[in-house]
Amino acid sequence: MKLDLSQCTEYAVFPGQLIAAVGTNPAGHTFVATRLLTVPRPAPVERGVQRRVKEAFNVMTAAGPFCCADDLAYAPLVALLKEAKTRKAALLVLHGPFVDEQHPTAGTAALSVTFDELFEQHVLRLLEDFVQEQLDAGGPVTQVVVLPALRDVHHVPVFPQPKFGANIHSKEVRKHLHLLPNPASFEAGGYTFACSSLDTMMLLTQQELSRMAPVQPGQKGPDRLGRLASHMVRQRQFLPLFPASADGSIPVDVSACLQRGTLSARPHVLLVPSDLGPFAKAADGGVLALNSGRAARGAGGGTFGFLTLHPPFVAEEPAAAAAAAEAEAEAEAEVKG
């Protein structure tokens, strides 16, 4: 049966989206919708299980590639780790690719080691040294989270991806350096993070069909990037599209995606690295969506994201305290080059 949206004043639809349509079927072959209803947003994480820090919580995030196009020195990654130390980041989230299949030297005679050796001897060693230096200093230690990407030439190229199988030798470093699958959800500092290395934002941009109600004079126009991120929250999927891409270029295990690619609860922060311009937007339900851009672009450096999460004010009066407990944390976000 066909779906006629000509009578809807506004809509935003894409292949694979779960919706409910209000309307009529006068001819028996075409449903004429007057309004579309989306899936209710998932509930937030139960606050009783959170261990929220009482002070501001600093988060840095970046997405690969971490090499400039003219070498494999990983200079952008070295600079990023230095910046994380300077800014005293409590959490550092790194999305692949780390060994980019699109790098000019990938698969050529100029590469004298295997792809696995390149990852372990350069990327993983840099991260281990970064954590070990902080352990030796005896101060706070940054929690480092590492996710693969489909362009990592040494890893499984099908979404969703398992975590990297590399071995972290030091037991103490292992407590602070976490290799997670793609996508992943986790808690840090009492806040819930959801992240994926897949460029879902770009895929939604290519396939979304939308119509927005006319903007009245003096009113703010629609926020498309915030709406695209909200699709992921509302549909409760890191990849809500089906098929994933119009040309079939994104390899997806559909069954595994339904099991391991879901957003079971509404996160505080949604990390969505993309080739779109870097942004920080408020998505549906008060979720902060952040695209940090790419750590390296061509022969030069790129951008990273930095967040400061502030816990909500909790008053001493019981009634005020109960109301404050329902408030979302305040956040400051910036994208730096």
C-alpha positions in Angstrom: 0.0 0.0 0.0 1.2 3.5 -0.9 1.6 6.2 1.7 0.5 9.7 0.7 2.1 12.5 2.8 0.7 15.5 0.8 -1.8 16.3 3.6 0.8 16.4 6.4 2.0 19.8 7.4 5.4 18.5 8.5 7.2 15.2 8.6 10.7 13.7 8.6 10.9 10.1 7.3 13.5 7.7 6.1 13.7 4.0 5.1 13.4 1.6 8.0 11.7 4.2 10.3 9.0 3.0 12.7 6.0 5.3 12.6 2.3 5.4 13.1 0.1 7.3 10.6 -3.2 9.0 11.2 -5.4 9.3 8.2 -7.8 7.6 5.8 -7.7 5.0 3.0 -10.4 6.3 0.6 -9.4 4.3 -2.5 -8.2 1.1 -0.9 -4.7 1.3 -2.3 -3.3 4.6 -0.9 -3.3 5.6 2.8 -3.6 9.4 2.9 -1.9 10.5 6.1 -2.7 13.7 7.9 -0.3 13.2 10.8 2.7 11.0 11.6 3.5 9.7 15.1 7.0 8.5 16.0 8.1 6.0 18.6 8.2 7.3 22.2 11.7 8.2 23.3 13.4 5.6 25.6 13.4 6.2 29.3 16.5 7.7 30.9 18.9 5.6 32.9 17.7 4.9 36.4 19.4 7.6 38.5 19.7 5.3 41.5 22.4 3.2 39.8 24.5 6.2 38.8 27.6 7.3 40.6 27.6 10.9 39.6 30.7 13.0 40.5 30.0 16.2 42.5 32.3 18.4 40.4 32.5 19.2 36.7 33.4 16.2 34.5 35.7 16.9 31.6 35.4 14.7 28.5 37.4 14.8 25.3 36.5 12.9 22.1 38.0 12.5 18.7 37.5 10.3 15.6 40.1 8.9 13.1 41.9 9.0 11.0 44.7 9.9 13.4 47.5 10.0 10.7 48.2 12.7 8.2 48.0 11.6 4.6 51.8 12.0 4.0 53.1 9.8 6.9 52.2 7.2 9.6 53.7 9.2 12.5 50.3 9.6 14.3 51.2 13.2 15.0 47.5 14.2 15.5 47.1 11.5 18.1 50.2 12.6 19.9 48.9 16.2 19.9 45.5 15.0 21.1 46.9 13.1 24.1 49.0 16.1 25.0 45.9 18.3 24.9 43.9 15.8 27.0 46.6 16.0 29.7 46.6 19.8 29.6 42.9 20.0 29.9 42.8 17.3 32.6 40.2 15.2 30.8 38.6 12.6 33.1 37.4 10.7 30.0 38.9 10.4 26.5 36.8 8.6 23.9 38.5 7.7 20.6 36.7 6.4 17.5 38.5 4.7 14.7 39.7 4.4 12.1 43.2 4.0 13.6 44.7 2.0 10.7 42.8 3.6 7.9 42.2 1.5 4.7 42.0 4.8 2.8 45.5 5.9 3.8 47.8 6.3 0.8 50.4 3.8 2.2 47.9 1.1 3.2 48.6 -2.1 1.3 51.7 -0.7 -0.4 55.4 -1.7 -0.1 56.0 1.4 1.9 54.5 -0.3 4.9 57.1 -2.5 6.5 54.9 -4.0 9.3 51.5 -5.7 9.3 48.4 -3.8 10.0 48.0 -5.4 13.4 51.6 -4.5 14.3 51.0 -0.9 13.2 48.0 -0.7 15.6 49.7 -2.3 18.5 53.2 -0.8 18.2 52.0 2.8 17.5 48.4 3.4 18.6 48.1 1.1 21.5 51.6 1.8 22.8 50.9 5.6 22.7 47.7 5.0 24.7 49.4 2.7 27.2 52.2 5.2 27.7 49.7 8.0 28.2 47.9 6.1 31.0 51.2 4.8 32.6 52.6 8.3 32.9 49.6 9.4 34.9 49.8 6.3 37.0 53.4 7.0 37.8 52.6 10.6 38.7 50.2 9.4 41.3 47.4 11.8 40.4 44.0 11.4 38.6 44.1 9.0 35.6 42.1 9.6 32.4 39.8 6.8 31.5 40.4 6.0 27.8 37.8 4.4 25.6 38.7 3.0 22.2 36.1 2.0 19.5 36.9 0.5 16.0 35.5 1.7 12.7 34.6 0.0 9.5 37.6 1.6 7.8 40.0 -0.1 10.2 41.8 -2.4 7.7 43.0 -4.8 10.5 39.5 -5.4 11.9 36.1 -6.9 11.1 34.5 -4.7 8.4 30.9 -5.4 9.3 28.6 -3.3 11.5 28.2 -3.9 14.4 31.9 -4.6 15.2 33.5 -6.5 18.1 36.1 -4.8 20.2 39.7 -4.8 19.2 41.5 -8.0 20.2 44.8 -6.4 21.0 46.5 -7.3 24.3 47.1 -4.7 27.0 50.0 -6.0 28.9 49.9 -4.0 32.1 47.2 -5.0 34.6 47.1 -1.5 36.1 46.8 0.2 32.6 44.0 -2.2 31.7 41.9 -0.7 34.5 42.0 2.7 32.6 42.3 1.7 28.9 39.0 0.2 27.7 38.6 -1.5 24.3 34.9 -1.5 23.4 32.8 -2.7 20.5 31.2 -0.4 17.9 28.6 0.8 18.8 28.8 0.9 22.6 27.1 2.4 25.6 28.8 2.9 28.9 28.8 5.0 32.1 31.5 7.3 33.3 31.4 9.8 36.1 27.7 9.0 36.7 26.8 10.0 33.1 25.7 7.6 30.3 27.4 7.8 27.0 26.3 6.2 23.7 28.8 6.2 20.8 29.2 4.7 17.4 32.0 5.1 14.8 29.5 4.6 11.9 28.6 7.9 10.1 24.9 7.5 10.7 24.4 11.2 10.5 25.7 11.3 6.9 23.5 8.3 6.0 20.4 10.0 7.4 21.3 13.2 5.6 21.3 11.3 2.3 18.0 9.4 2.8 15.8 11.5 5.0 12.7 13.1 3.3 11.3 16.0 5.3 8.8 18.9 5.2 8.8 21.5 7.9 6.0 23.9 8.8 6.5 27.5 7.7 8.6 29.5 10.1 6.9 32.6 11.5 8.7 35.9 11.5 10.9 36.2 14.6 10.9 32.4 15.2 13.9 30.2 15.1 14.2 27.9 12.0 14.3 24.1 12.3 17.5 22.5 13.5 18.2 19.7 11.0 21.3 18.3 12.7 19.5 18.1 16.0 16.5 16.4 14.3 18.8 13.8 12.6 20.4 12.9 15.9 17.0 12.7 17.5 16.1 9.9 15.0 18.6 7.7 16.6 17.2 8.4 20.1 13.6 8.0 19.1 14.1 4.9 17.0 16.4 3.5 19.8 18.9 2.4 17.2 22.5 3.5 16.4 21.6 2.6 12.8 17.8 3.2 12.3 18.0 3.0 8.5 17.1 -0.1 6.5 18.8 -0.6 4.1 21.7 1.2 5.7 22.7 3.0 2.5 21.0 3.5 -0.9 23.9 2.0 -2.8 24.5 -1.0 -0.4 28.1 0.1 0.4 27.7 -0.3 4.2 28.1 -3.9 5.2 25.6 -4.6 8.1 24.7 -7.7 10.0 21.0 -7.0 10.4 20.4 -9.6 13.1 23.4 -8.5 15.1 22.4 -4.9 14.7 19.0 -5.5 16.2 20.7 -7.2 19.2 23.8 -5.1 19.8 23.0 -1.9 18.0 20.1 -0.7 20.2 19.8 2.2 22.6 18.0 0.5 25.5 18.0 3.7 27.6 18.3 7.4 26.8 21.9 8.6 27.2 23.1 11.9 28.5 25.6 12.2 25.7 25.4 10.8 22.1 28.8 10.8 20.3 28.2 10.7 16.6 31.5 11.3 14.6 30.7 12.3 11.0 32.1 13.8 7.9 29.5 16.5 8.3 30.7 19.7 9.8 31.5 19.5 13.5 28.6 20.4 15.8 27.1 20.1 19.3 23.3 19.9 19.3 20.5 19.3 21.7 18.7 16.1 20.5 15.3 14.7 21.7 14.9 14.3 25.4 17.7 16.6 26.4 20.4 14.3 24.9 23.6 16.2 23.9 24.7 15.1 20.4 28.3 15.8 19.5 30.2 15.4 16.3 33.8 16.1 16.9 34.8 15.9 13.2 38.0 14.1 12.2 41.4 14.3 14.0 43.3 14.5 10.7 42.2 15.9 7.3 44.6 15.3 4.5 48.1 16.4 5.3 47.0 18.5 8.3 45.4 18.2 11.7 41.7 18.2 12.2 39.3 18.8 15.2 38.3 17.2 18.5 35.4 17.7 20.9 35.6 18.8 24.5 32.7 18.6 27.0 32.3 19.8 30.5 29.4 18.2 32.3 28.1 19.9 35.4 25.9 18.0 37.9 22.4 19.5 38.5 22.0 21.6 41.6 20.6 19.7 44.6 19.0 21.8 47.3 18.8 20.9 51.0 15.0 21.2 51.1 13.4 17.7 50.4 10.9 19.0 47.9 13.5 21.1 46.0 16.0 18.2 46.1 13.4 15.8 44.6 12.8 18.3 41.7 16.5 18.7 41.1 17.0 15.0 41.0 14.9 14.9 37.9 16.8 17.7 36.1 19.3 16.9 33.5 23.0 17.8 33.9 24.1 21.1 32.3 26.8 20.8 29.7 29.3 23.0 27.9 30.5 21.7 24.5 33.1 23.0 22.1 34.9 21.7 19.0 38.5 22.7 18.6 41.1 22.4 15.9 
